[in-house]
Amino acid sequence: MNTFESLDLIEPIQRALAEQNYETPTPIQAAAIPPLLEGRDVLGCAQTGTGKTAAFLLPTLQKLASGIRQSTPRIRALVLTPTRELAAQIGDSFEAYSRHIPLRHRVIFGGVNQRPQVADLRRGIDVLIATPGRLLDLHNQGHIDFGHVEFFVLDEADRMLDMGFVHDIRRILKFLPKKRQNLLFSATMPDSIVKLASGFLTDPIKVEVDRQSTTVDRIVQKVMFVARANKKRLL
């Protein structure tokens, strides 16, 4: 049986996982973490709720912890995600997993005042978790330097494309250093995702959990056709 100890994670991360009552890695974690720790690019396919966030955050944390820290932190890891809700969830997970490692992070998304986000960026952060629109906006204003990014994570890539972010993603990729480690995670793997991945992943390891193009088993979906006058009452 796989354990987090068997994945060669450093003690501060193992301690944080124990405090979160994590005992056994999920299949996507067991498959993705070893090649990520080896520095390989990874193309991951797994449904929502299978542990994808830990699969990319834990090895990223470990590699950042072993690197040389600057007196003022610089953005060394960038996690791009489609929605503010998902960005906030990833930020919460980062906080839990990194509680024994001195790394700073910031979550940025649109729809809120940018001043607190800019203030944190000026103080220096190691990990930036962002939605594409606000990320490009702050970069265009000169608040974000992509020049030190070592790890780039594109999460929920299929939703990114569905929401029309493909051009933003390609713009962001042009700003990143050519030498970096890339991770792409998606719940499905249509041709459009494979094409996007081939544009920036280098000789990736493909890890896949569950069938492609399936919805989460725990979700029940139903359709109800109603008269317009009854819509508000039924909702």
N, C-alpha and C positions, 0 to 999 in steps of 0.2 A: 504493500500500500504506500502511495506517495504521501510524503509529509512536507511541510514547508522547510524543515531542517534538511531534507534530502535535496532540496533545490539550491543549496549553497547560498542562501540568503544570509546577510550579515546579522550579527546578534541584535543590534538596535531595531532592525526591522522585524526580526522574529519576536522580540519582546513586545513591540507594538501590536503585532498580529495576535499574540497570546492575550493581550489586554482587550482585544476586540472579539475574543473567543473564536478565532479562526483556528481550525485544527487540520483540515485536509484540503489541499488545493482542488479547485474545480478542474474539469478536463481542459478547459481553455488555458487556465493558469499553468497546469502541469505541462502542456504542450508548448506554450509561448515563452514562458520565463527562461528556460535554459538557452534557447538560441539568442534571445535578447541579451542575456548576460554575456554571451560570447561575442556580441557586437554585430550580429546579423540583422539585416532588414527582415521584417515579418509582415506577412499578409494574413490577417486573421479573419475567420468567418465564424460568428457565433451569435446566437439569439441574445436579445436584451435579457438581463437577469441571470447570465451565466458566469459572471465574475470577470468581465472584460476589463473593467477599470483597474482592478488589482493586477491583472495580467500585464498591463503596460506601465502602471505606476511603480510597482515594486522594483523591477529591474532598472527603471529610470532613476529612481531614488538611490539605489545601490551604486550605480555608476557615477552619479553626481557626488555622492558622499566620498567616493574614493578619488575624486579629481582634486585639482588644485583650486582652492578658494581665493578669490580676489578680496581686497579690503572692502571694496564696494561690490556687492553681488551683481552679476550680469546675467541676462536671460540666456540660460544654457539649455533649457528644455521648453518647447512650445507644444501645447496640447490644443488642437483646434476641434471645436464641437459645434453642432448646429443650433442649439437653443440655450437660452439663459438658464433654464431649469437644469439641464444636463451639465452645464458648466459649473453651476453651484454644487451639484452632487459630487462632481469630480473634485472640486475644491475641498469639500467636507472629507472625502476619502483621503486626499493628500494630507490634510491636517492630522487625521487619525494615524496614517501609516508613518508619517515623518516626525512624530512627536518626540523621538529620541535622537533626531538628526538635525543639526542647526542649519536648516535651509528655509529660505523665504519664498512664499508664493503669492500670487495675486490672481483673482478671477475678474475678468473684465467682459462686460456685455453692454449692449445699447439699452435705451429706454430709461436710463438713470443719469444723474449728474456725473460728469466725467472727472470732476476735480479730485475726489478721493482716490480714484484710480490713478490719475496722473501723479499725485503726491507719492503714492507707493512706488510707482515706476521710477520716480526721481531718487527715492531712497535706495533703490536697488533690490531686485528680486532674482531668484535662481530659476523659478518655474513660473511660466505664464500660461494660464488656462483661459481661452478666449473664444468668442464667436467672431465670425469673419468680418462682419460690417464694422463693429467698433474697433477691432484690431487694425484694419486698414485706415480707419478714420484717425486713430491716434498716431499711427505711423506717418500718415500724411502731414500731421501737425508737428512731427519731429520728436515725439515722446517715446518712440520705441526703436531700439537698435537691435536688428536681427543678426548682427555680425558675429555673435559668439554662440549661436544656437548649435548645439551638438546633437540634440535629440528632437525629432519632429514626430508628433502623433496626430494622425487624422482619425478621429473617432466618429462612429455612425456615418461612414462615408456615403452609404446609399441614401440616407435622409438628407445629407448635404446636397447631393445632386437633385433629389426630388424638390428641394426648397430653392433651387436655382443658384447655388453658391459656387458652381464649377468655375466660373470666371474669376471670382474672388480667390479661390484656392490656387489657381494657376498664377495669379498675380503675387500671392504670398510666397509661393515656391520660388519665384524668381529672386526674391529678396534674401533667401536663406543661403548660408554658405554651402558650397558644393560638397564639402566633406562633412557628413553628418550621418547619424543613424536614423532610419525611417521606419515607422510602424503605421500600418493602415488596418483599421478594424471596421467591419461591416456585418450587419445581420444577414445580408444577402450578397450574392456575388454575380450580378448580371454583367453583360459585356461592357457596359459603360464604366463599371467600377474596375474591371480588369484593365481596360484601356487607360484609365486614370492612373492606376497603380503602376503600370508599365512605364509611365512617364517619369516617375521619380524613385521607385524602389529598385535597388540594385541586387540582383540574384537573391530574391527573397525566399525565406522558408515559408511555406503555406501551412497554416494550422486551421483545421476546420472541426467544428463541434456541431452536432445535429445536422439535419438536412438543410439544404439551401432553400431559400424562398418559402419559408414556413413562418407562420405567426407563432407567438409565444403560446405554448399549450395551455397555460393557466388562464388565458384571456378568452372569454366567450363573446362572440360578435353577433349582433342581431340587427336587422333592419326593420323599421316600422314606418309605413307610409301613413301620413295623417293629413287632414285638411289644414290649410294654413291657419284658420281661425282657432284650431285646437293646439297649435304648436307650443305656445307659451305655457298653457295649462299643463300639458303633458310633460314638458321639460321640468 
